[in-house]
C-alpha cells in the first residue's frame, strides 16, 4: 500500500487541517518545497481554479483604498491578515488540484480512505478516553463532575484536526456520502458513527436532507438499504444514547417558533424533592410523587418499623437493618450532578467590555429579562440587511475585510474569542461593534445554554454580504459554487457533498477556518476528474 497512496497529499491534509494556524502555514511551506508549482491557471473562461478567490482579494483591496483605512496601522494588519487567508486558500486548492491531476484516481481514493480512517481512530480513542474517565460506556448520559460531559460530550470529539466538533461532523458527513456512493459499507458506517458522536444537531439536519435527496434520486437497492441503516443509527442515537439532544432541538423550536405554547405550572402541593433550580419532566414528577406517596403509606401502616437511615435518603430507598444491606445509588438531583454556571475568564472579559461600552451596545446591555424574538443567526442577518439599507453606498462592495462579519473581526478584538491576536494591533470597527459583536456579547457573556450554533453570527453568506457586498456574494455563487455545480449532471457523491457544504456555509466562517473547505474541494475535484475520465473512455 506504500506505493498506492499519495503520502505527500495525506501529510499535507493532516497538517493543513490542524487547528493551529502555525501548523497550517508549515503545511503550505513544506508542500511547496516538495512541489514548487505556481501555475494556478486563473482565467475568465474555463479557469483551472475558482476565480472567486481572486475576486475576493480584489474587492478587499478596493475597499481598503476607497475607505481610506490604509492610513491606520492597526487596520493594515487586519487587512493583510484577511488577504493572507485568501492566499492560503489559493495555495491549498492548487496543491490539491495538482495531486488530483497527476495521480490515478484510485491512488487519491486510497489516500482519502486512509485520511478518514485515521480521523475515525482519533475520534474513537477520544470517546473511549472519556468513557474510561467517567466509568460509563455512555458519557452522553453521565451527569457527574457537574455535567462536564453529558449533552456536551460531542464537543470533545474533534477528530484528527483538533478543531471544533462541528468541523469533525461536517467532514464525516462528506465521508458518509463519499463511501456510500462507492459502496464501501464499513467506512460509511464508521463515518456515521463519528458523526453521531460529535452530537452536532445542525450537521445532522443538513445530513438528513442530503440523505433524503440521495435516497430518492441517486441510489440503487443496496445503497438504499445502507441509507436505512444510517437513519436507524441516527434514531437510536437520539432516542437511546443522547435523548437530551432530541429534547434540546424540540425545546429550541418551541422557544423561537411556537410562542403560543403555554407552560403549565407545577402543582406546589406535590412538592417533589428536588432543588429549585432543577426543572423536572412530567414523568419525573409522577415518579417522585409516587415515591413520596408510597413512603407516606408505608410509614402510616408500620409506625414501629425500623430503618437504617443514610444521610437524607428516603427510608424506602434503603433496605431494613435486618435485611441484606444495599449500596444506595447517588441522587442525580444533588449538587454534584448539576451543571455549574461558572463565569469563565473570556466571559469576564466580555462582561467588562459591556460595562465600559454600555451606551453603544443596545442589545448586550439589556437585562436578563429580555429575550430576543429570533435566534442569533437570524438576528445577525437582519443586522446586515438593515445596515446596508442605512448605508446604501456599502451595498455593492461591502464594508471591507474585518469590518463587520468575519472570524478576523472577532480575532482582531484581541479578546481571544476566535484565536490569538497581538493586543498592540487590536482593531474593532464601530460598525462591527454595534452590530454582530453586540449580538455576540449578548449571547456569549451569559449562561452557557445560550452558547449555541444557532445564536452565533458566524456565516460565510453573512460575511460575504457584509464585507464584500452584493458583488462578492454574487461572485461566490457564480465563480465558486457554480465552478463545481456546473458538472451536476455527471457528479455522483459530489452532489450531496455540495448540498451539505452549501448548508454548512450558514454556520461558520469556513474560508477563514481553513479546514472543511479543502476536503470539500478535494472530493469535488476528484469526482469531476472521474466524470471526465469516463467521458474520455467512452469516446
N, C-alpha and C positions, 0 to 999 in steps of 0.2 A: 504493500500500500504506500510505501515511501515515495515511489516514483509516480503514483497516480493521484497525488494531492498537490495542489498549489500551496506549498508551505509558506511562500512569501506572502500570498494573499491572506492566508489564515492568520499569520502572525500580525500582519497589518490590521486586520479586523479586530483581533483581540486587544491590541494596543490602542487603536483609534477609538474603540467603543468604551474604553475605560473612562470613568467619571472625571478623572483628573485632567485638567487642561494641559498640564505639562507633559503628560504621557501621550496625549493626542498629538502634540507638536513633535515629540520624539518619533512617533509612528510615521508622520509625514516625512521627517528628515531622513529616517532610515530607508524608507521605501524609495525615495528619490535618489538616494545614494546608490541603491541597488539597481534602480531602473530610472536613470535620468532622462526622462522623456517629457518634453514640454509642448508637444504638438497637440494642442487642445482641440483644434478643428471647429472653432466657433464660426458660423456663417449664417446669413439670413435664410438661406434655403438649404434644407437637409443638413442642419447643424449636427455635428457629431455629439455634442453635449448640449444640455438645456441652455438656451440663451438667457433664460430668466436670471441666472446668476450674474451675468454681465450687466443686465439692465438694472438689477437691484443696486449694484455698485455705482452705476451712472446716476441713478436717481438720488442716491445718498450724497454723492459729490455735488450734484446740482443744488440740493437743499443746503448743504454745508456752505456753499458760496453765496447763494441768494439770501440766506438768513443772516449772514454776517457773523455767525458764531465762530468763524475761523480765527477771530481775534481773541478768543478766550481759550487759554491753555487747557483748562480742565475739560472743556468740550472737545478740543482737538484730540485729547487722549481717548475720550469716548468714541469719537468718530473713527479714529484709526483702529480701535479695538473692534468696532462694528464691521468695518471693511475687512478686517482680518478674518472674521467669521465666514464671510462670503468667499474669501480667497481659499481658506482651508476646505470649504465645501467643494470648490472647483478642483483643487488639488486631489482631494479624496475620490471624487467621482471619476476623475481622469484615470487614476491608477486602477480603479475597479473596472472601468471600461477596457483598459489595456489588458487586464487579466482575462476578461471575457473574450476579447478579440483574439488573443494569441493562443489560448488553450482550447483543447477539445471540450465540448460541453460536459462530458462525463467527468472530467477532472474537476471542473467547477462544482458539479453536483456533489462529488465526494468531499470536496472542501467545505461546502455548505453543510453537508451531513455531519461532518466532524465538529464544525462550529456549534451546531445545535446540541450535539451530544455532550460536548464539554460544558455548555451553558446549563444543560439539564443536570449534569453531575454536580456542579457547584450549587445549583438551586436546591437539589435534594439533600446534599450534605448540610446546607444551611438549615433546612427544615428538620433534619434528623438531630442536629445540634440543639435546636430549640426544644424538640421532643424530649431529649435526654435531660436538658436543663430543667424542664417543667415536670418531668416524670410522668408524662402522658403522651399517648400516641396521637392525640388530637388537641394541639395547643389552641385551636380556634375556640374551644370551649373551656379553656383553662383561665380561671379568674383570679388566681393567686398573684402575688407580687404587685398588688394594686392594679391588676388587669394590664400588666406590661405588654402582654401579647393579646390573647383573646381575639376580638374583632380586628385588631391591628396586626395580627401575626403575618399577614401577607406583605406588610410594609418592609419586613426584613428579608423577603425573598427577592433579592436584587439581581441574582444571576452573576455571570462571569464579568459583566460590565461594572458591577458595584455602583451602578447608577440607581435611579428610583425603581421601585417595584412596577410602576406603570410602564417604564421603558422595557422591563423584562416581559411584562404582559403583552405589549404590542408586538414585540419581536416573536414571541411564541405563537401569537395569533397568526402572524405571517407563516410561521413554520407549519402550523396545522394544515393550512390550505396548500402549501407547497408539497408536503408529504402526502396529503390526501389525493391530490391530482396525480402524483407519481405512484400511487398505490403502495406506499411504504407504511404499512399499518402500525408497526411498533413505534417508529419515530413520531408518527402522527399522534398516537395516544400519549406518548411521553411529553410532547409539547402541550397537549391538552391538560395533562396533569400539572405541569409547571404553571400554565395559565391560571388554572383554578387555585393553586397555592398562593399566587400573588394577591388573590382577593380583589382584583380590580373590577369593580362593578361596571364602570363606563366601558372598559375594554370588552367585558363580557357582552354588553349590549351591542356594541359595534360588531363583535364576532358573530353574535346570533343573527343579526340582519344579513351579514355576508353569507352565513351558513344557509339561510333560507333561500337566498339567491342561487347559490351553487346547487342546492338540493333540487330546485325547480328546473334550472336551465343547463347545468354543466356536468351532471354526474350520471353514471350508469348504476345498475342494480347493486353491485358490490360496494361502490362508493357511498351510495345512499345508506347502506347498512352501517357503514363506518360513521356516517353523519349521525344516524340514530344513536349509535353508541356514545358519541361525543355529547349529544343532547342529554342522554341518560346520566352521564357523568356530571354534567352541569347541574341537573336537577338534584341528584344525590348530594352533591356538594352543598347546594343551597338549603336543602331540607334537613340533611343529617349532620354534615360536617360543620357548616357555619351558618346556621339558621338566622343568626343575628344580622348577616349581610342582607338576607332577603327582607328582614324586618326593617333594616335601615333604608332600603330602596323604597318600600311602601310608605314609610314614615316621611321620607323626603318628598315623595309625591303628594301626600296628604297636606304637608306643611305649606307647599307652594302652589298646588293646583286644585286642592279640594278645601277651599276656605270655608265651605258651608258645614264641614264636619264639626259636630258638637261633641266635646269630650264629657262623658258622664262622670260626675264626682263620685269618689269612693265613699260608701256609707261609713260615717265616722263611728257608728255604734259597733261595727265589726272590730275595728281597732286591731288589724293584723300586726303581729310582732315584727315590725320592720323599721329601719331607720327612716327619718323624714326625707332624706334625700334620695330614697330608692323608689322608683315607680314600678309597681308590680303589674304583671299581666292579669287578665281575668282569671285564667287557670290557677295562677299562683295565689291569688286572693282566695279562691274557692278552697284550695288545698290548706291554706293557713287557717281559714275559718273552720274547716272540718277538723283540723288538728286541735284547735282551741276548744271546739265543742266536745270532742271525744275526751280530752283531758279533763274538762269540767265534769262530764258524766262519770268518768272513772273515779274522780275524787269524791263526788257525791255518793256513789254506790259503795265505795270502800274507804270510809273515813279513817280507818285504823291501818290502812295498807302502808308499809314502809318502802321507801325508795332510796336508792343511792343517788344523791344529787351531785352533779359535777358542774361547777360554775353556774351559769344561768340557763342550763338546758332544761327543757320541759321534762317532767317525770316520765312521760310516755316515750321519750326518746331513749332512755337508759333502762336496761333490764333491772329486775329486782336483785337485791343483795343475795337472796337465796339461789338465784339462777346463775347461769353462766355469764360472766361479765363480758360486755361488748365495748369495743373502742368506738366512741361516737365520731361520726363524720363532722368535719368542720362546717360551720354555718357560713354559707356563701353570702349571707346578708350582713355579716360582720365587717368591720372597718378594713381589715387586711385584704378583703376581696373586692373592694370598691375602688374605682379609678380615682387617682389623686389628681386634682386640678392644680398642679404646681405651676407657678409662673416661671417660664424659662428665661435665660439671660436675653435671648432675642426678643421675647415678648416685653421684657422690662425696657429694652431699648426703644421698641415701638411705642410703648406707653409714655415714656419720657418725651419722645418726639411729638406725640399728640398733645401733651400738656403744654409744650413750648409753642406749638403752632396751631393751637385750638381754633383761633379765629379764621384760619384759612381752610380748615378741614370740616366741611359741612356734615359729612357722614360719620366719620370715626369719632367726632366729638360728641355724638348723641349718647344718651344714657342707655343702659341695658334694656329698658322697657321698649325701646324702638326695635321693630323687626321689619326688614325690607320686604317688599311685595314679591320680588323675584330673586332667584339665586344670583350670586355674584357674577357668574359668567354672562348672564343676560344683561345685568346692570352695566357691566363693562362695555358691552357692545352699544348699549343705549348712550353711555357717556361719549363714546367715539362718534356716533352719529350726531348727537347734539352739539358736540364741539365743532364738527365740520360744518354744521348748519350755521353756527355762530361765526365761524371764520371760513367763509367760502373760498378764500384765496389759498387755503391749505388742502382743499378737496382733491385737486388733481394730483399733486406730488407729495402730500402729507407734511408732517411736522419736521421730519428729519430723523436720522439714526439716533436712538436712545433718548428721544424727547417725549414719548407718550406711552407706548405699549411694547415692551420688549424685555427679555431677560437682562439685557445690558442696562436698561433704565433702572431696574431693581438693583443690579450689581453695583452700578455707579453711585448709589447712595452710601456705599462703604459701611453698610449696616450688617454685612454678612448674610443677606437674605438669599441671594442667588449665587453665592460663591464669593471668594475673597476679592478685595479691590483696595488699592492704596488710598489711605484716608486723605492724604495731602492732595490727591487729584479727584476727590469726591465731586460728583456733579448731580444736581437734582433740578430738572427743568420745572418751572412753575405749572405748566400745563399737565405734566405727569403728576406732580404733587397734589393738585386739586382734583384730579380725576381717578386714574387707576391706582395710584399709591394711596390715596384716601380710602378707596374701596378696599384695598388690601389691608390697610391698617384696621379698618372696622372689623373684618372677619378674623384676622390672624393675630390680633392683640388680645382677643377674648378667649373664652373657653375653647379647648381644642376640638370639641364636637362640631365647631364651625369651620375647622381647617380642612375642608373637603375640596376635591377637584372641581365640583360644581360652583364653588364660591371663589375660585381663583380666576383672576382676569386673563391668565395666560392663554393665548390662542394665536396661531400663525395668521389666520384671517384677520383678526383684530390688529395684529402688529403691522401687516401689510397695508391695511386700510388707513390706519392712523399715521404711520411713519413714512409710508411710500405712496399714499393716496390711492385714488381710484385707478390711476395708471399702473401703479405697482401691483394692485390686486388683479387687474385685468391681465397684465403680463404674466402673472403667476398661473392663471388658468390656461392662457394660450401657449406660453413658452415653457411651462413646466409640466403641469398635469396633462395637457394635450400631447406633449412630447412623448409620453408613454401611452396615453389612452387612444391615440390615433391608430394603434395596432389592435384595437379591441376585438376585431372580427377573428383574429387568429390567436390571441392570447388565451392561455389556459389558467394556471394558478395566478397569473398576473392580474386578472380581473378582480377576484375577491380581495387580493392584497391591495390593489389600487383603491377599492372601496373602503377598506379599513383605514388606509393612510389618509384618504380624503376626510374621513370622520375624525381621525386622530389629530388632524391639524387644528381642530377646535379646542383641544385640551392642553396644549403645551407649545412653547416657542421652540419647535423641534429643530429648526435650522441652526439656532444658537446652541442647542443641546448637543449637536454633532454626534448623534447616536443612532436613533431609529431610522433616519432618512437614508443613511449609507446602506443599510441592509435592504431597505425598500428598493433603492436604486440598483443594487446588485441583482436582486431577484427579478426585477422587471427587465433589466438589460439582458440577462441570461434568457429569459422567456422570449424576448424579441429576437435574439440570435437564433433560438431554436426554430421559431416560425420561419425565419429567412432561410435557414438551412434546409428545412423541409420543402420550401418552395423551390429551392435550387435543385434538390434531389429529384423532385417531380419532373422538372424541366429536362 
